[in-house]
Each structure stands twice: as C-alpha cells, then as structure tokens.
Amino acid sequence: MIAAIVQARMSSTRLPGKVLADLAGAPMIGRQIERLNRARAIDRLIVATSDDPSDDGLAAYLTGAGVEMFRGSLQDVLGRFAGAAASLDEDDLVVRLTADCPLTDPELIDAMIGKQLATHADYTATTLPTRTYPKGLDAEVMSVGALRLAAAEAVDPYEREHVTPFIYRRPDRFTLGGVSQGRDEGEVRWTVDRPDDLDFVRAVYEALYREGEHFTSDDIRRLVRGRPDLVRLGGDPRV
C-alpha cells in the first residue's frame, strides 16, 4: 500500500485560510488533490488536518468532497501523521505532501516512489542531495516503519512539528535517497505562502487549467517564460 498523506491546516501564519482559497472555482486543496489523483503509484490519499476548531471548515469541505481525513494534534504534526498512517502496515509507504502546493507534479511523485521501491531506502526526497526542483514540487516518501519509529522517539519540538527531520538527520540509522534533475531550479518558487504566490498559481490555472485535462510542469515553465509579468512575480524567480 502506498498512501499519500497531505498535511493541511487553516491557521497559516503568513496566509491564513489559504488551503480553501479559490483556485479556478474550487478550493486550492481540491485542485491539489485533483493533481495527486493522477499519480499512478498512489493507492490511497488521506488529508491530515488538526482537531482544532479552526480546521472545522476544512474538515467539512473534505467530508463533503468524499476525501479521507484524519484529525489530530495541531502542534504535534509528526504524531498527526503517525495517526493518519495507523491502519497501514510497517512495510507500506507514505508520501508526505503539504497542502500549499497546487502545482504538485504527479509524474515526479511516481518517479520518487519508483526510486524508493528500487533502492529499498527508508526515506526518499526531492531535496536530497540538494534541491533542484521548484519549491512547490516538494515531496517525501518514507516507510511506515520509519515514520512510526520517528513518532515514538522524537522529542525535539522541531522534529515533532516538521515530521521528517528525525529521519533525515540520522543517516546512520536510516537509508536516505533522493531524486534530482539536470537543471537547477532550487530557487524557483511555485509554493503558496504569500499573497503573491496565490496570484501566481491563479494566473497559471487561468491560463492552463481546463476541466478534465492535465497540465504538466513543462507546461508551466513554457507559460511563465512567455509571460514577463510572471517571471519574477513577488520578487522571486518563477522559472
């Protein structure tokens, strides 16, 4: 079983409520889930949100949309992820994603899962050995066993909040792997943390999104190269 677990909350400090922000007529998290459903290797998708009242609206949307959901601690995100994976077996895989990446690349996720299966690593990420993909295509794959061990042993608040540092900080205990590309796009920004990021993804969806169709990362690159207004929207490189 390969389960994608999407981390989501409404109480973002920089852009509150962004996961339900309108994106081409639907909440942003809904558009991201549409893209994740195109990843062929994913068997199950779970949104891990909190049991805090601030996330009741998000939970109501997910329930109405028929999306599997787990609610756990707002602050202990590692514990929340372990709870979302409670029904999985030790040898199953979890793909960790965050709900501020509506341009997520299903082909890249499939490639990461393939790399993890081929190498039998405990953990594979798009940021190892260094980040070469745009921020916003980030994904991590780990064994359920590694996730559970981290949840049982981690005491550092940073490791509880950010889920995977307990694993990738300990190469002596875990086998780590990564995927990279020839071009370096590590500073390219496709994630949504600020109002200008939301403006960017809205422009991308307005230009490329058509119901029932799929646009790729290369489609985004071509669009941005042809749009001087998007190339450095907000001050960061977008291509």
Helices and strands as residue ranges (DSSP letters): E 2-7, G 18-20, E 22-23, E 26-27, H 28-36, E 44-50, G 53-55, H 56-65, E 68-72, H 77-84, E 93-98, H 106-119, E 123-125, E 140-143, H 144-153, H 157-162, H 165-168, E 176-178, H 195-208, H 217-225, H 228-231, G 233-235
